């Protein structure tokens, strides 16, 4: 009996040591962290045009599908802008047509001036021959010369007017610069009118909604958020001493704190290029010499391979999770 206590002590120490060794082996092969949070794409909903809110079609925490109406902005001003742009476009088309008509008229004047010059030149040539034969006086030749010069000047004037008319008219039809500019303004006004109806870009849940009919909003003004229900992942912060065994593609077990007993499957997607402290707004710096070594944590992106089967177990952004990675395949590959 006197050896019973020492034996029990040795057995207890051996059990404790064995347990510690088993725990260390488990922690080494299955590194885990509870510094992990559920993430999803969160879109900020903002209008592309300003105005007064006419209708709010959603409520806080409501699930919407892509294309569902979120809210409608009053369109009175936007409809007036479309009408004004339409009137400007019609005026540009009319001006272009009038310029083309004017161009045709001036072109006719050039043809007439060219014909008159041809007649004046023929008359001059005949008079010059008769003058050389002595059949007409010098005065007749001078008169024919003056008539020819006047016809040349008239043709030059008509051609200059034609060039100016062509420049004013520009390219005919829809390719006319003024018409294209007016058409662009009309298209923009129509786009802005369509933008008054704001729909969900993706399916998900409405969050942080505080919008009421009558509220005045400005373009690009953040109004609320939409949590996408598509891709979900976990940003887990592992100790730097665990990173040596972590590899992309390793299986992951995820426990979600808000749903005790729920276990999800996942996969290591990527390992962060720097610690969380490096990318903080104020990275820690120590130049005084009183430095204390602190184990750093590095973000590890984990993609979820499964989702809860029960619709009541809705995943929520920012939920705390516990992530455990199975690295046993790393030892088997050695």
C-alpha positions in Angstrom: 0.0 0.0 0.0 2.9 2.3 0.6 3.7 2.2 -3.1 0.1 2.9 -4.1 0.3 6.7 -3.9 3.5 7.0 -6.0 2.0 4.6 -8.6 -1.2 6.6 -8.8 0.9 9.8 -9.1 2.9 8.3 -11.9 -0.2 7.1 -13.6 -1.8 10.5 -13.2 1.2 12.2 -14.6 1.4 9.8 -17.5 -2.3 10.3 -18.2 -1.9 14.1 -18.1 1.2 13.9 -20.3 -0.5 11.6 -22.7 -3.5 13.8 -22.8 -1.4 16.9 -23.4 0.5 15.1 -26.2 -2.8 14.0 -27.8 -4.1 17.5 -27.5 -1.0 19.0 -29.0 -1.1 16.5 -31.9 -4.7 17.3 -32.5 -4.1 21.1 -32.4 -1.1 20.7 -34.7 -3.0 18.6 -37.2 -6.3 20.5 -36.8 -5.4 24.2 -36.2 -8.4 26.1 -35.1 -9.5 29.7 -34.3 -12.6 31.4 -33.0 -11.4 34.8 -34.3 -13.4 34.2 -37.5 -16.4 36.0 -39.0 -19.0 35.3 -41.6 -18.8 37.6 -44.7 -20.8 38.3 -47.8 -21.0 40.9 -50.5 -22.7 44.0 -49.1 -23.9 46.5 -51.8 -24.6 50.1 -51.0 -27.7 51.2 -52.7 -27.6 54.8 -54.0 -29.7 56.6 -56.7 -28.1 57.8 -59.9 -30.5 60.7 -60.2 -31.8 63.1 -57.5 -35.3 64.1 -56.5 -38.0 63.4 -54.0 -38.8 59.8 -53.1 -42.2 58.9 -54.4 -42.5 55.2 -53.3 -40.5 52.9 -51.0 -41.3 49.3 -52.0 -39.2 47.4 -49.4 -38.8 47.2 -45.7 -36.0 46.5 -43.3 -34.7 42.9 -43.4 -36.9 42.0 -46.4 -35.6 39.5 -48.9 -35.7 40.7 -52.5 -34.9 39.2 -55.8 -32.8 40.7 -58.6 -35.0 43.2 -60.5 -37.5 43.8 -57.7 -38.4 47.5 -57.2 -36.6 49.1 -54.2 -37.9 52.7 -54.5 -39.2 55.1 -57.0 -38.1 58.8 -57.4 -40.7 61.4 -58.5 -40.3 61.8 -62.3 -42.0 65.1 -63.0 -38.7 67.0 -63.4 -37.2 64.2 -65.4 -40.1 63.9 -67.7 -39.9 67.7 -68.4 -36.2 67.2 -69.2 -37.0 64.5 -71.7 -39.6 66.8 -73.4 -37.0 69.6 -73.5 -34.4 67.3 -75.0 -36.9 66.0 -77.5 -37.7 69.6 -78.6 -34.0 70.4 -79.0 -33.5 67.3 -81.1 -36.5 68.2 -83.3 -35.1 71.7 -83.7 -31.7 70.4 -84.7 -33.2 68.1 -87.3 -35.2 71.0 -88.7 -32.1 73.3 -88.8 -30.2 70.6 -90.5 -32.9 70.2 -93.1 -33.1 73.9 -93.6 -29.3 74.1 -94.1 -29.4 71.4 -96.7 -32.2 73.3 -98.5 -30.1 76.5 -98.4 -27.2 74.5 -99.7 -29.2 73.4 -102.7 -30.2 76.9 -103.4 -26.6 78.3 -103.2 -25.4 75.4 -105.4 -27.9 76.4 -108.0 -26.5 80.0 -107.9 -23.1 78.6 -108.5 -24.3 76.7 -111.6 -26.0 79.9 -112.8 -22.8 82.0 -112.3 -20.7 79.4 -114.1 -23.1 79.4 -117.1 -23.0 83.2 -117.1 -19.2 83.1 -117.1 -19.2 80.7 -120.0 -21.5 83.0 -122.0 -19.3 86.0 -121.1 -16.1 84.2 -122.1 -17.7 83.2 -125.5 -18.8 86.8 -126.1 -15.3 88.0 -125.3 -13.6 85.5 -127.6 -15.9 86.6 -130.5 -15.3 90.3 -129.9 -11.6 89.8 -129.7 -11.5 88.1 -133.1 -13.6 90.8 -134.6 -11.4 93.4 -133.0 -8.3 91.9 -134.6 -10.1 91.9 -138.0 -10.9 95.6 -137.4 -14.7 95.0 -137.5 -15.3 96.3 -134.0 -14.0 99.3 -132.0 -11.8 99.2 -128.9 -14.8 100.1 -126.8 -16.6 96.9 -127.8 -13.6 94.8 -126.7 -13.4 96.7 -123.4 -17.1 96.1 -122.7 -16.7 92.4 -123.4 -13.7 92.2 -121.2 -15.6 93.9 -118.3 -18.5 91.6 -118.7 -16.2 88.6 -118.6 -14.4 89.9 -115.4 -17.8 90.6 -113.7 -18.9 87.0 -114.5 -15.7 85.6 -113.0 -16.2 87.7 -109.8 -19.8 86.5 -109.6 -18.7 82.9 -109.8 -16.1 83.4 -107.1 -18.7 85.0 -104.8 -21.2 82.1 -105.5 -18.5 79.5 -104.8 -17.5 81.2 -101.5 -21.2 81.3 -100.5 -21.5 77.6 -101.3 -18.5 76.7 -99.2 -19.9 78.7 -96.2 -23.3 77.0 -96.7 -21.7 73.6 -96.7 -19.8 74.3 -93.4 -23.1 75.5 -91.8 -25.0 72.5 -93.0 -22.3 70.0 -92.0 -23.0 66.3 -92.6 -26.5 65.7 -93.8 -29.1 63.5 -92.0 -28.5 61.8 -88.7 -24.7 62.1 -89.0 -25.0 65.9 -88.6 -22.9 67.0 -85.6 -25.7 69.2 -84.1 -28.3 66.4 -84.6 -26.0 63.9 -82.9 -25.4 66.2 -80.0 -29.1 66.8 -79.5 -29.8 63.1 -79.8 -27.2 62.3 -77.1 -28.9 64.8 -74.8 -32.2 63.2 -75.5 -30.8 59.7 -74.8 -29.3 60.9 -71.5 -32.6 62.4 -70.4 -34.4 59.2 -71.2 -31.7 57.2 -69.3 -32.1 59.5 -66.2 -35.9 59.0 -66.4 -35.4 55.3 -66.3 -33.0 55.6 -63.4 -35.7 57.1 -61.3 -37.0 53.5 -60.9 -34.3 51.8 -58.7 -34.4 48.0 -58.6 -32.3 45.4 -56.8 -29.1 44.5 -58.7 -28.9 41.1 -57.0 -31.0 39.0 -54.7 -30.5 39.5 -51.0 -31.7 41.1 -47.8 -32.4 44.8 -47.2 -30.4 46.3 -44.3 -29.9 49.6 -42.6 -33.0 51.1 -44.3 -34.2 54.5 -43.1 -36.0 55.9 -46.2 -39.4 57.4 -46.4 -41.6 58.9 -49.2 -40.9 62.6 -49.6 -37.2 62.3 -48.7 -35.0 64.4 -51.0 -32.1 62.4 -52.3 -29.1 63.4 -54.3 -27.2 61.4 -57.0 -24.8 58.9 -55.6 -26.2 59.4 -52.0 -25.9 56.2 -50.0 -29.4 55.2 -48.7 -29.2 51.6 -47.4 -27.5 48.3 -47.9 -28.3 45.1 -49.7 -26.7 41.9 -48.3 -26.2 39.5 -51.3 -27.5 36.0 -50.6 -25.1 34.4 -53.2 -21.5 33.8 -52.1 -20.6 33.5 -48.5 -17.2 33.1 -47.0 -15.3 33.4 -43.7 -12.4 35.6 -42.8 -10.5 33.6 -40.1 -7.5 35.1 -38.3 -5.0 32.3 -37.5 -1.9 32.6 -35.4 1.3 32.9 -37.4 2.5 29.7 -35.8 -0.4 27.8 -37.6 0.3 29.1 -41.1 3.1 26.6 -41.8 0.5 23.8 -42.1 -2.2 25.7 -43.9 -2.6 25.3 -47.7 -5.3 26.4 -50.1 -7.7 23.5 -50.8 -7.6 22.0 -47.3 -11.0 20.9 -45.8 -12.5 23.1 -43.1 -15.1 22.6 -40.5 -17.1 25.7 -39.5 -19.2 26.1 -36.3 -21.5 29.1 -36.2 -22.0 30.6 -32.7 -25.6 31.8 -33.3 -26.7 28.2 -34.3 -25.3 25.8 -31.7 -24.9 22.3 -33.1 -24.8 23.6 -36.7 -21.6 22.5 -38.6 -20.8 23.7 -42.1 -18.2 22.5 -44.5 -15.7 24.7 -46.2 -12.3 24.9 -48.0 -9.2 27.1 -47.4 -9.3 29.5 -50.4 -6.3 31.7 -49.7 -3.9 32.9 -47.1 -3.4 36.6 -46.4 -0.3 38.4 -47.7 0.1 40.3 -44.4 -1.0 40.4 -40.9 -4.1 42.3 -39.8 -2.0 44.8 -38.0 -0.1 45.8 -41.2 -3.3 46.8 -43.0 -4.9 48.6 -40.1 -5.4 52.4 -40.3 -2.6 52.9 -37.8 0.0 50.1 -38.1 1.9 49.6 -34.9 5.4 51.0 -34.8 7.9 50.8 -31.9 11.2 52.7 -32.1 11.6 53.2 -28.3 13.1 49.8 -27.6 10.5 48.6 -25.1 9.3 46.0 -27.5 7.2 43.0 -26.5 6.8 40.1 -28.9 3.2 39.4 -29.7 2.0 36.5 -31.8 0.5 38.0 -35.0 -2.6 36.8 -36.7 -3.0 36.5 -40.4 -6.3 36.5 -42.3 -7.3 33.2 -44.1 -10.2 33.2 -46.5 -12.4 30.2 -46.2 -15.1 29.5 -48.8 -18.2 27.8 -47.6 -19.1 24.5 -49.4 -22.5 24.0 -47.7 -25.3 26.1 -46.4 -27.9 25.4 -43.7 -30.8 23.3 -44.9 -33.2 24.9 -42.5 -34.5 28.3 -44.0 -34.8 29.6 -40.5 -31.1 29.4 -40.1 -30.3 32.4 -42.2 -26.6 33.2 -42.5 -25.9 36.7 -41.3 -22.9 39.0 -42.0 -20.5 39.4 -39.2 -21.6 36.3 -37.3 -18.9 34.7 -35.1 -17.6 31.3 -36.1 -15.1 28.8 -35.1 -12.9 27.4 -38.0 -11.0 24.2 -37.8 -8.7 23.1 -40.6 -7.9 19.5 -41.3 -4.2 19.4 -42.3 -3.7 15.6 -42.0 -3.3 15.2 -45.7 -0.1 17.2 -45.4 1.5 14.5 -43.2 0.2 11.8 -45.5 1.9 13.4 -48.5 5.3 13.4 -46.8 
